[in-house]
Amino acid sequence: MVRKTLSCCLYVAALTLCSVQPSYGQFFGGGFNRAVGGVSVDAEGVLSTPSVVDQQAIDAARADAQIDAPADLEKFTELRSVSLKWLEENIARCKAENKPLPPEVEFVAGLQRVRYVFAYPERQDIVLVGPAEGWKIDELGNVVGLTTNRPVILLDDLMAALRSGPQSRVEAITCSIDPTPAGLERVQQVISQMRTIGNPDETAASIESALGPQRITVTGVPATSHFARTLVAADFRMKRLAMNFEAAPIGGLPSFLQMMRGGARGMQSMTPRWWLAPNYEPLAQDAEGMSWELRGPGVKCLTETDYVAASGQKQQTGQSDPTAAKWADLMTEHYEELAAHDSTFGQLRNLMDLAVIGAIVEREQMFERAGLQAPELLGGQSLVRFPAPTQTASKASLLKKGRNWIVTASGGVEMLPWSVVENNEAVSSLAEVRSQFGEGAGSF
């Protein structure tokens, strides 16, 4: 048992970040696929911090990439319509001609979010509408808007989301990074033998060694997909901020460690976890279910405290630590601003939108009702394969509060898109909006 001279709170976390490979490997190869967005992923799925050489490869790829948007797509617009029929036809044509997909197809005409989904049976089409502009590659390797720096929706992610629609009804789309029960048991033993914190670096190293590699699991989408890597990326970035491994790029969002009071006792076995989840207002739909509007910020942060027994087994308590809950509230409150500075979070919000769209088109049987045949979008076109992240080294952070130390290391992403879709309301004016995009909607 820990002596009274040491007040120690243990939290478990993993540091993993994977980010987008722009244009799906067409323009980037070699080391760029290994290290994008702040982490290196080797062929065995082990995640680590990228080296200087890795970052140089990213910078070189950015400089050499030929992904310029057509002139008519460069200017920002609040609402651009993109036809799924147009995407399908372009994919099929490029396959038949053995040509690479053009950037305007790979980057879905520069859409940065999806606000509306409309079905047009009279034209056998489904159309996505939202803000859009031309694109560039940012420092993390993400494709973002030329002026807004908001991440652009990727065809690969759209296809993954459309294909997830049927399965997401019964299985959540998630990513989770967890220590093993054996690792937690070893850490409990290490802490029980501590008399003082000793050398902070050595103590942190001993805790990291005791925890050992942490397991990464993904459900609902292929673990080798870019969609999955983005889920892990957002989880990583959230933990980096919570654990004070780097400062938030905005004001008003201190780390959880900075907010935690050092006088807590008897909490050696309590571990808060945070996860990111969809955050929408009731969706709007017309009476026929052929027009939908996504409303709300898209993402929120949730927390719950787990209990860890001496054996290393975790149990959910259904309760949350007040400080952990406050940090989750701050994360939600500042998410929009944070996403403007860190494209990883904006990219996750795109995935939330796309997962909801996948559920909408499946629930409403939109492809069938619209008469749209889309074999490429729904399975024919292969998703780009990335090394699936499977494990990562544990990382511990120690922060002194008065005479006491807090030991922490922490969460996940969980999407239940069908729950979002079920929360809807009829809005008759949507039919009018749909008619406004009825003509010429298939140009992009």
TISEKOL-848146 format. One record per residue (C-alpha): y, z, x; chain; residue number from 1. Coordinates in nm, 2 decimals. Last residue first. Example, Ala and Ser with C-alpha at 12.3 -4.5 7.8 and 13.67 -1.06 7.14 Angstrom:
# residues 2
- -0.11, 0.71, 1.37, A, 2
- -0.45, 0.78, 1.23, A, 1
END
This chain:
# residues 444
- 1.79, -5.89, -1.98, A, 444
- 1.89, -6.18, -2.19, A, 443
- 1.66, -6.06, -2.46, A, 442
- 1.93, -5.86, -2.65, A, 441
- 2.12, -6.18, -2.71, A, 440
- 2.14, -6.12, -3.08, A, 439
- 1.99, -5.80, -3.22, A, 438
- 2.20, -5.56, -3.01, A, 437
- 2.45, -5.50, -3.29, A, 436
- 2.17, -5.50, -3.55, A, 435
- 2.02, -5.19, -3.38, A, 434
- 2.35, -5.01, -3.40, A, 433
- 2.36, -5.07, -3.77, A, 432
- 2.01, -4.95, -3.81, A, 431
- 2.10, -4.63, -3.62, A, 430
- 2.36, -4.55, -3.89, A, 429
- 2.09, -4.42, -4.12, A, 428
- 2.01, -4.12, -3.91, A, 427
- 1.68, -3.96, -3.99, A, 426
- 1.59, -3.65, -3.78, A, 425
- 1.36, -3.58, -3.49, A, 424
- 1.15, -3.31, -3.33, A, 423
- 0.81, -3.48, -3.32, A, 422
- 0.93, -3.70, -3.04, A, 421
- 1.00, -3.41, -2.81, A, 420
- 0.66, -3.25, -2.88, A, 419
- 0.50, -3.59, -2.80, A, 418
- 0.68, -3.59, -2.47, A, 417
- 0.52, -3.27, -2.34, A, 416
- 0.64, -3.28, -1.98, A, 415
- 0.58, -3.01, -1.73, A, 414
- 0.73, -2.99, -1.38, A, 413
- 0.64, -2.72, -1.13, A, 412
- 0.72, -2.37, -0.97, A, 411
- 0.80, -2.01, -0.53, A, 410
- 0.81, -1.82, -0.12, A, 409
- 0.97, -1.50, -0.12, A, 408
- 0.99, -1.18, 0.09, A, 407
- 1.28, -0.96, 0.00, A, 406
- 1.38, -0.71, 0.26, A, 405
- 1.53, -0.36, 0.22, A, 404
- 1.80, -0.17, 0.41, A, 403
- 2.08, -0.34, 0.24, A, 402
- 1.94, -0.67, 0.10, A, 401
- 1.78, -0.87, 0.38, A, 400
- 1.63, -1.21, 0.30, A, 399
- 1.29, -1.34, 0.41, A, 398
- 1.17, -1.69, 0.34, A, 397
- 0.81, -1.80, 0.34, A, 396
- 0.67, -2.15, 0.36, A, 395
- 0.32, -2.26, 0.28, A, 394
- 0.18, -2.58, 0.43, A, 393
- 0.13, -2.87, 0.19, A, 392
- -0.16, -3.01, -0.01, A, 391
- -0.28, -3.30, -0.22, A, 390
- 0.01, -3.56, -0.21, A, 389
- -0.14, -3.89, -0.32, A, 388
- -0.07, -4.16, -0.06, A, 387
- 0.13, -4.42, -0.25, A, 386
- 0.00, -4.69, -0.47, A, 385
- 0.23, -4.94, -0.64, A, 384
- 0.12, -4.98, -1.00, A, 383
- -0.08, -5.28, -1.08, A, 382
- 0.05, -5.53, -1.34, A, 381
- -0.23, -5.59, -1.60, A, 380
- -0.21, -5.25, -1.76, A, 379
- 0.05, -5.21, -2.03, A, 378
- 0.33, -5.40, -1.87, A, 377
- 0.11, -5.69, -1.78, A, 376
- -0.07, -5.71, -2.12, A, 375
- 0.26, -5.71, -2.32, A, 374
- 0.20, -5.88, -2.65, A, 373
- 0.49, -5.80, -2.88, A, 372
- 0.42, -5.83, -3.25, A, 371
- 0.70, -5.58, -3.32, A, 370
- 0.47, -5.36, -3.53, A, 369
- 0.19, -5.38, -3.27, A, 368
- 0.41, -5.31, -2.98, A, 367
- 0.59, -5.04, -3.18, A, 366
- 0.28, -4.84, -3.28, A, 365
- 0.52, -4.57, -3.40, A, 364
- 0.35, -4.29, -3.21, A, 363
- 0.27, -4.51, -2.91, A, 362
- 0.62, -4.66, -2.88, A, 361
- 0.77, -4.31, -2.92, A, 360
- 0.53, -4.14, -2.67, A, 359
- 0.60, -4.39, -2.40, A, 358
- 0.98, -4.36, -2.47, A, 357
- 0.95, -3.98, -2.43, A, 356
- 0.79, -4.03, -2.09, A, 355
- 1.06, -4.28, -2.00, A, 354
- 1.34, -4.04, -2.08, A, 353
- 1.17, -3.75, -1.88, A, 352
- 1.11, -3.99, -1.59, A, 351
- 1.48, -4.09, -1.59, A, 350
- 1.56, -3.71, -1.58, A, 349
- 1.34, -3.68, -1.27, A, 348
- 1.54, -3.95, -1.10, A, 347
- 1.86, -3.77, -1.16, A, 346
- 1.71, -3.46, -1.00, A, 345
- 1.60, -3.66, -0.69, A, 344
- 1.94, -3.83, -0.68, A, 343
- 2.11, -3.51, -0.54, A, 342
- 2.49, -3.50, -0.58, A, 341
- 2.52, -3.63, -0.94, A, 340
- 2.19, -3.46, -1.03, A, 339
- 2.35, -3.13, -0.94, A, 338
- 2.64, -3.19, -1.17, A, 337
- 2.41, -3.27, -1.46, A, 336
- 2.18, -2.98, -1.38, A, 335
- 2.45, -2.71, -1.35, A, 334
- 2.37, -2.53, -1.68, A, 333
- 2.00, -2.58, -1.64, A, 332
- 1.99, -2.44, -1.29, A, 331
- 2.22, -2.16, -1.40, A, 330
- 1.98, -2.07, -1.68, A, 329
- 1.68, -2.08, -1.44, A, 328
- 1.87, -1.84, -1.20, A, 327
- 1.94, -1.60, -1.49, A, 326
- 1.57, -1.61, -1.59, A, 325
- 1.47, -1.53, -1.23, A, 324
- 1.72, -1.24, -1.23, A, 323
- 1.59, -1.11, -1.56, A, 322
- 1.22, -1.14, -1.45, A, 321
- 1.03, -1.33, -1.72, A, 320
- 0.76, -1.24, -1.97, A, 319
- 0.46, -1.43, -2.11, A, 318
- 0.25, -1.24, -1.85, A, 317
- 0.05, -1.53, -1.70, A, 316
- -0.23, -1.41, -1.48, A, 315
- -0.29, -1.49, -1.11, A, 314
- -0.61, -1.41, -0.92, A, 313
- -0.55, -1.31, -0.56, A, 312
- -0.81, -1.03, -0.56, A, 311
- -0.54, -0.77, -0.54, A, 310
- -0.41, -0.90, -0.87, A, 309
- -0.12, -1.14, -0.90, A, 308
- 0.09, -1.11, -1.22, A, 307
- 0.29, -1.41, -1.32, A, 306
- 0.66, -1.40, -1.43, A, 305
- 0.79, -1.69, -1.64, A, 304
- 1.07, -1.94, -1.58, A, 303
- 1.22, -2.24, -1.74, A, 302
- 1.46, -2.51, -1.61, A, 301
- 1.60, -2.77, -1.84, A, 300
- 1.61, -3.15, -1.84, A, 299
- 1.72, -3.44, -2.07, A, 298
- 2.09, -3.36, -2.13, A, 297
- 2.07, -3.43, -2.51, A, 296
- 2.00, -3.73, -2.74, A, 295
- 1.75, -4.01, -2.72, A, 294
- 1.82, -4.26, -3.00, A, 293
- 1.54, -4.44, -3.19, A, 292
- 1.53, -4.76, -3.40, A, 291
- 1.21, -4.90, -3.55, A, 290
- 1.09, -4.58, -3.72, A, 289
- 1.14, -4.73, -4.06, A, 288
- 1.39, -4.48, -4.19, A, 287
- 1.60, -4.49, -3.87, A, 286
- 1.55, -4.25, -3.59, A, 285
- 1.75, -3.98, -3.41, A, 284
- 1.59, -3.74, -3.16, A, 283
- 1.65, -3.37, -3.21, A, 282
- 1.84, -3.24, -2.91, A, 281
- 1.66, -3.29, -2.58, A, 280
- 1.56, -3.08, -2.28, A, 279
- 1.24, -3.19, -2.12, A, 278
- 1.09, -2.95, -1.87, A, 277
- 1.14, -2.82, -1.51, A, 276
- 0.94, -2.53, -1.39, A, 275
- 1.01, -2.19, -1.23, A, 274
- 0.76, -1.93, -1.12, A, 273
- 0.82, -1.56, -1.09, A, 272
- 0.56, -1.36, -0.89, A, 271
- 0.48, -1.00, -0.96, A, 270
- 0.22, -0.84, -0.73, A, 269
- 0.45, -0.67, -0.48, A, 268
- 0.67, -0.56, -0.77, A, 267
- 0.64, -0.18, -0.73, A, 266
- 1.00, -0.15, -0.60, A, 265
- 1.32, -0.34, -0.65, A, 264
- 1.61, -0.22, -0.43, A, 263
- 1.68, -0.55, -0.27, A, 262
- 1.87, -0.71, -0.56, A, 261
- 1.80, -1.08, -0.61, A, 260
- 2.10, -1.31, -0.66, A, 259
- 2.10, -1.43, -0.30, A, 258
- 1.73, -1.48, -0.31, A, 257
- 1.75, -1.68, -0.63, A, 256
- 1.99, -1.92, -0.46, A, 255
- 2.35, -1.95, -0.56, A, 254
- 2.45, -2.22, -0.81, A, 253
- 2.81, -2.20, -0.91, A, 252
- 2.94, -2.45, -0.65, A, 251
- 2.77, -2.77, -0.57, A, 250
- 2.55, -2.91, -0.29, A, 249
- 2.31, -2.61, -0.33, A, 248
- 2.25, -2.44, -0.01, A, 247
- 1.93, -2.50, 0.18, A, 246
- 1.62, -2.29, 0.25, A, 245
- 1.77, -2.04, 0.00, A, 244
- 1.45, -2.00, -0.19, A, 243
- 1.58, -2.12, -0.52, A, 242
- 1.75, -2.42, -0.37, A, 241
- 1.44, -2.54, -0.17, A, 240
- 1.23, -2.46, -0.47, A, 239
- 1.42, -2.69, -0.70, A, 238
- 1.41, -2.97, -0.44, A, 237
- 1.03, -2.94, -0.41, A, 236
- 0.97, -2.95, -0.78, A, 235
- 1.20, -3.26, -0.81, A, 234
- 1.00, -3.43, -0.53, A, 233
- 0.66, -3.34, -0.68, A, 232
- 0.76, -3.51, -1.01, A, 231
- 0.90, -3.81, -0.81, A, 230
- 0.57, -3.85, -0.63, A, 229
- 0.38, -3.86, -0.97, A, 228
- 0.60, -4.14, -1.11, A, 227
- 0.57, -4.33, -0.78, A, 226
- 0.20, -4.34, -0.85, A, 225
- -0.09, -4.21, -0.64, A, 224
- -0.15, -3.91, -0.86, A, 223
- -0.19, -4.14, -1.16, A, 222
- -0.02, -4.00, -1.46, A, 221
- -0.10, -3.73, -1.71, A, 220
- -0.19, -3.46, -1.45, A, 219
- -0.08, -3.39, -1.10, A, 218
- -0.21, -3.12, -0.86, A, 217
- -0.09, -3.00, -0.53, A, 216
- -0.28, -2.73, -0.35, A, 215
- -0.12, -2.49, -0.10, A, 214
- -0.23, -2.46, 0.26, A, 213
- -0.26, -2.11, 0.41, A, 212
- -0.13, -1.80, 0.24, A, 211
- -0.22, -1.58, 0.53, A, 210
- -0.06, -1.82, 0.78, A, 209
- 0.27, -1.83, 0.58, A, 208
- 0.27, -1.45, 0.56, A, 207
- 0.21, -1.41, 0.93, A, 206
- 0.49, -1.66, 1.00, A, 205
- 0.73, -1.48, 0.78, A, 204
- 0.65, -1.15, 0.96, A, 203
- 0.70, -1.32, 1.30, A, 202
- 1.03, -1.46, 1.20, A, 201
- 1.15, -1.13, 1.05, A, 200
- 1.05, -0.92, 1.35, A, 199
- 0.94, -0.59, 1.21, A, 198
- 0.94, -0.56, 0.83, A, 197
- 0.82, -0.20, 0.85, A, 196
- 0.49, -0.02, 0.78, A, 195
- 0.30, -0.33, 0.67, A, 194
- -0.07, -0.30, 0.60, A, 193
- -0.04, -0.36, 0.22, A, 192
- 0.17, -0.67, 0.29, A, 191
- -0.10, -0.83, 0.49, A, 190
- -0.37, -0.75, 0.24, A, 189
- -0.17, -0.89, -0.05, A, 188
- -0.12, -1.20, 0.16, A, 187
- -0.49, -1.24, 0.21, A, 186
- -0.56, -1.22, -0.16, A, 185
- -0.29, -1.48, -0.23, A, 184
- -0.45, -1.71, 0.01, A, 183
- -0.80, -1.66, -0.14, A, 182
- -0.65, -1.73, -0.49, A, 181
- -0.52, -2.06, -0.35, A, 180
- -0.15, -2.12, -0.34, A, 179
- -0.01, -2.35, -0.60, A, 178
- 0.20, -2.66, -0.63, A, 177
- 0.20, -2.80, -0.99, A, 176
- 0.28, -3.14, -1.13, A, 175
- 0.26, -3.21, -1.50, A, 174
- 0.23, -3.48, -1.77, A, 173
- 0.08, -3.29, -2.06, A, 172
- -0.26, -3.39, -2.20, A, 171
- -0.34, -3.45, -2.57, A, 170
- -0.06, -3.68, -2.69, A, 169
- 0.02, -3.76, -2.32, A, 168
- -0.30, -3.97, -2.32, A, 167
- -0.17, -4.23, -2.57, A, 166
- 0.18, -4.26, -2.41, A, 165
- 0.08, -4.26, -2.04, A, 164
- 0.06, -4.64, -2.02, A, 163
- 0.42, -4.68, -2.13, A, 162
- 0.52, -4.41, -1.88, A, 161
- 0.34, -4.57, -1.58, A, 160
- 0.49, -4.90, -1.67, A, 159
- 0.84, -4.76, -1.69, A, 158
- 0.79, -4.58, -1.35, A, 157
- 0.69, -4.90, -1.18, A, 156
- 0.97, -5.09, -1.34, A, 155
- 1.22, -4.85, -1.18, A, 154
- 1.51, -4.68, -1.37, A, 153
- 1.82, -4.66, -1.15, A, 152
- 1.92, -4.33, -1.00, A, 151
- 2.29, -4.23, -1.06, A, 150
- 2.51, -4.30, -0.77, A, 149
- 2.79, -4.39, -1.02, A, 148
- 2.95, -4.67, -0.82, A, 147
- 2.67, -4.89, -0.69, A, 146
- 2.40, -4.72, -0.91, A, 145
- 2.11, -4.57, -0.73, A, 144
- 1.78, -4.67, -0.56, A, 143
- 1.64, -4.37, -0.38, A, 142
- 1.58, -4.37, -0.01, A, 141
- 1.72, -4.02, 0.04, A, 140
- 2.04, -4.16, 0.20, A, 139
- 2.11, -4.39, -0.09, A, 138
- 1.98, -4.74, -0.17, A, 137
- 2.20, -4.97, -0.37, A, 136
- 2.24, -5.09, -0.73, A, 135
- 2.43, -5.29, -0.98, A, 134
- 2.52, -5.14, -1.32, A, 133
- 2.37, -4.98, -1.62, A, 132
- 2.42, -4.74, -1.91, A, 131
- 2.16, -4.76, -2.19, A, 130
- 1.96, -4.98, -2.42, A, 129
- 1.58, -5.05, -2.42, A, 128
- 1.46, -5.34, -2.63, A, 127
- 1.13, -5.41, -2.79, A, 126
- 1.04, -5.78, -2.88, A, 125
- 0.85, -6.00, -3.12, A, 124
- 1.17, -6.18, -3.22, A, 123
- 1.16, -6.10, -3.59, A, 122
- 0.96, -5.79, -3.52, A, 121
- 1.26, -5.65, -3.33, A, 120
- 1.20, -5.29, -3.21, A, 119
- 1.48, -5.08, -3.08, A, 118
- 1.49, -4.80, -2.82, A, 117
- 1.83, -4.63, -2.75, A, 116
- 1.98, -4.41, -2.49, A, 115
- 1.77, -4.50, -2.18, A, 114
- 1.91, -4.39, -1.85, A, 113
- 2.03, -4.57, -1.53, A, 112
- 1.94, -4.92, -1.63, A, 111
- 2.00, -5.16, -1.34, A, 110
- 1.84, -5.47, -1.48, A, 109
- 1.50, -5.30, -1.49, A, 108
- 1.50, -5.23, -1.12, A, 107
- 1.19, -5.43, -1.04, A, 106
- 1.30, -5.70, -1.28, A, 105
- 1.65, -5.74, -1.15, A, 104
- 1.51, -5.71, -0.79, A, 103
- 1.30, -6.03, -0.83, A, 102
- 0.92, -5.99, -0.85, A, 101
- 0.74, -6.14, -0.56, A, 100
- 0.60, -6.49, -0.60, A, 99
- 0.24, -6.61, -0.66, A, 98
- 0.36, -6.86, -0.91, A, 97
- 0.13, -6.73, -1.18, A, 96
- 0.21, -6.37, -1.09, A, 95
- 0.58, -6.44, -1.08, A, 94
- 0.56, -6.59, -1.43, A, 93
- 0.35, -6.31, -1.57, A, 92
- 0.60, -6.05, -1.44, A, 91
- 0.89, -6.24, -1.57, A, 90
- 0.75, -6.28, -1.91, A, 89
- 0.67, -5.91, -1.94, A, 88
- 1.02, -5.81, -1.83, A, 87
- 1.18, -6.05, -2.08, A, 86
- 0.95, -5.92, -2.36, A, 85
- 1.05, -5.56, -2.26, A, 84
- 1.41, -5.67, -2.33, A, 83
- 1.69, -5.48, -2.15, A, 82
- 2.01, -5.40, -2.33, A, 81
- 2.32, -5.28, -2.14, A, 80
- 2.54, -5.00, -2.28, A, 79
- 2.80, -4.81, -2.09, A, 78
- 2.86, -5.10, -1.85, A, 77
- 2.91, -5.10, -1.48, A, 76
- 2.97, -5.43, -1.31, A, 75
- 2.69, -5.56, -1.08, A, 74
- 2.46, -5.73, -1.33, A, 73
- 2.63, -6.07, -1.36, A, 72
- 2.66, -6.09, -0.98, A, 71
- 2.28, -6.07, -0.94, A, 70
- 2.18, -5.73, -0.78, A, 69
- 2.12, -5.71, -0.41, A, 68
- 1.78, -5.60, -0.30, A, 67
- 1.75, -5.74, 0.05, A, 66
- 1.67, -5.43, 0.25, A, 65
- 1.75, -5.44, 0.62, A, 64
- 2.00, -5.16, 0.64, A, 63
- 1.81, -4.94, 0.41, A, 62
- 1.49, -5.00, 0.60, A, 61
- 1.66, -4.90, 0.92, A, 60
- 1.79, -4.58, 0.77, A, 59
- 1.44, -4.49, 0.64, A, 58
- 1.28, -4.57, 0.98, A, 57
- 1.54, -4.35, 1.15, A, 56
- 1.45, -4.07, 0.91, A, 55
- 1.09, -4.09, 1.01, A, 54
- 1.18, -4.10, 1.38, A, 53
- 1.38, -3.78, 1.34, A, 52
- 1.08, -3.62, 1.19, A, 51
- 1.01, -3.58, 0.82, A, 50
- 0.93, -3.23, 0.69, A, 49
- 0.57, -3.20, 0.58, A, 48
- 0.33, -3.32, 0.31, A, 47
- -0.05, -3.37, 0.37, A, 46
- -0.19, -3.65, 0.15, A, 45
- -0.45, -3.76, 0.40, A, 44
- -0.26, -4.08, 0.48, A, 43
- 0.05, -3.88, 0.58, A, 42
- 0.34, -3.79, 0.36, A, 41
- 0.67, -3.71, 0.54, A, 40
- 0.94, -3.54, 0.34, A, 39
- 1.31, -3.57, 0.28, A, 38
- 1.35, -3.85, 0.04, A, 37
- 1.11, -4.10, 0.19, A, 36
- 0.87, -4.07, 0.48, A, 35
- 0.53, -4.24, 0.49, A, 34
- 0.62, -4.55, 0.29, A, 33
- 0.92, -4.60, 0.52, A, 32
- 0.69, -4.57, 0.82, A, 31
- 0.52, -4.90, 0.77, A, 30
- 0.67, -5.11, 0.50, A, 29
- 0.98, -5.17, 0.30, A, 28
- 1.11, -5.48, 0.12, A, 27
- 0.81, -5.55, -0.10, A, 26
- 0.68, -5.20, -0.08, A, 25
- 0.76, -5.11, -0.44, A, 24
- 1.12, -5.23, -0.46, A, 23
- 1.25, -4.90, -0.33, A, 22
- 0.99, -4.64, -0.22, A, 21
- 1.10, -4.35, -0.43, A, 20
- 1.08, -3.98, -0.32, A, 19
- 0.83, -3.72, -0.21, A, 18
- 0.92, -3.37, -0.15, A, 17
- 0.70, -3.07, -0.09, A, 16
- 0.78, -2.71, -0.01, A, 15
- 0.55, -2.47, -0.18, A, 14
- 0.61, -2.14, -0.35, A, 13
- 0.48, -1.79, -0.40, A, 12
- 0.70, -1.49, -0.45, A, 11
- 0.64, -1.15, -0.29, A, 10
- 0.88, -0.86, -0.35, A, 9
- 0.89, -0.61, -0.06, A, 8
- 1.06, -0.27, -0.04, A, 7
- 0.98, -0.14, 0.30, A, 6
- 1.05, 0.22, 0.41, A, 5
- 0.86, 0.34, 0.11, A, 4
- 0.53, 0.23, 0.27, A, 3
- 0.35, -0.08, 0.13, A, 2
- 0.00, 0.00, 0.00, A, 1
END
